[in-house]
Amino acid sequence: HCLEGTLLAGRDLRYLSQSMGACFCIGTVLLLVARDKFASLQICWWILVFFQWSRFGSGLQRLVSRNGML
């Protein structure tokens, strides 16, 4: 999305890769837990929504922080 593009343009690759790695790991763990306890497609979609919002929030936080680009 647009925030990741801004971070890429600013060559903030270290933060971007760590952020994506953390979001991916947490999302994977949530899917594994949900699969075992709540075998529902709706739960999987909500986890995907959480994953996307966490990526957005992480990028926004980095851009507006004191050490950020904005």
C-alpha positions as CSV (number, residue, x, y, z in Angstrom):
1,H,0.0,0.0,0.0
2,C,1.0,3.7,-0.2
3,L,2.8,3.8,3.2
4,E,5.0,0.9,2.2
5,G,5.8,2.7,-1.0
6,T,6.9,5.8,0.9
7,L,9.1,3.7,3.2
8,L,10.6,2.0,0.2
9,A,11.3,5.4,-1.5
10,G,13.0,6.5,1.7
11,R,15.1,3.4,1.7
12,D,13.9,2.4,5.1
13,L,14.2,-1.3,4.2
14,R,15.4,-2.5,7.5
15,Y,12.4,-1.3,9.4
16,L,10.1,-2.4,6.6
17,S,11.5,-6.0,6.5
18,Q,11.4,-6.3,10.3
19,S,7.8,-5.0,10.4
20,M,6.6,-7.3,7.7
21,G,8.4,-10.3,9.3
22,A,6.7,-9.6,12.6
23,C,3.3,-9.1,11.1
24,F,3.6,-12.3,9.0
25,C,4.7,-14.4,12.0
26,I,2.0,-13.1,14.3
27,G,-0.6,-13.6,11.5
28,T,0.6,-17.2,10.9
29,V,0.4,-18.0,14.6
30,L,-3.1,-16.6,14.8
31,L,-4.2,-18.7,11.8
32,L,-2.7,-21.8,13.4
33,V,-4.5,-21.2,16.7
34,A,-7.8,-20.3,14.9
35,R,-7.6,-23.4,12.7
36,D,-7.3,-25.7,15.7
37,K,-10.0,-24.0,17.8
38,F,-12.4,-22.2,15.5
39,A,-12.4,-23.9,12.1
40,S,-14.4,-21.1,10.4
41,L,-13.7,-19.1,7.3
42,Q,-15.1,-16.0,8.9
43,I,-12.3,-16.2,11.6
44,C,-9.7,-16.5,8.9
45,W,-11.0,-13.4,7.1
46,W,-10.9,-11.4,10.4
47,I,-7.3,-12.5,10.9
48,L,-6.5,-11.3,7.4
49,V,-8.2,-7.9,8.2
50,F,-6.1,-7.7,11.4
51,F,-3.0,-8.5,9.4
52,Q,-3.6,-5.7,6.9
53,W,-4.5,-3.1,9.6
54,S,-1.4,-4.0,11.5
55,R,0.7,-3.4,8.4
56,F,-1.0,-0.1,7.9
57,G,-0.6,0.9,11.5
58,S,3.0,0.0,11.6
59,G,3.8,1.9,8.4
60,L,1.9,5.0,9.6
61,Q,3.6,4.9,13.0
62,R,7.0,4.8,11.4
63,L,6.2,7.7,9.0
64,V,4.9,10.1,11.7
65,S,7.4,9.2,14.4
66,R,10.2,11.5,15.4
67,N,12.8,9.4,13.4
68,G,10.3,9.0,10.6
69,M,10.3,10.5,7.2
70,L,7.5,13.1,7.6
